[in-house]
């Protein structure tokens, strides 16, 4: 991603690595996107705003559709240095409870494996010449972080 002013980017905060990767992959079809997982409890997705008229509205509508599709209810984002919350649909509180038994038993490991699969899929898509997804900056580092966390999880088991 080029060095751009803060006002030329929208920053989204997503608590789940797999969901964050899915959002980044979706947005990378139209915008320059980077992911950053330096914070302990969130993954940050930065999308560059294009100079086209209505681009911010298009971006926010796309994210709103993602929020509704994933039953997230809302996502925090920052635009021009100001925090906002984008809402869509209703939260589906049963999603985690309805997970299969292995995911319930595996807990953290299952979430990490799901995140790793999502990151790997996004990396593969960005390397496919016919894919509409452009390269998402930060995915390789995110993959390394997830792999490291999996190794730590195995060592503590």
Helices and strands as residue ranges (DSSP letters): G 6-8, E 9-14, H 17-27, E 33-36, E 43-48, H 55-69, E 73-79, E 82-88, H 101-106, H 108-127, H 139-156
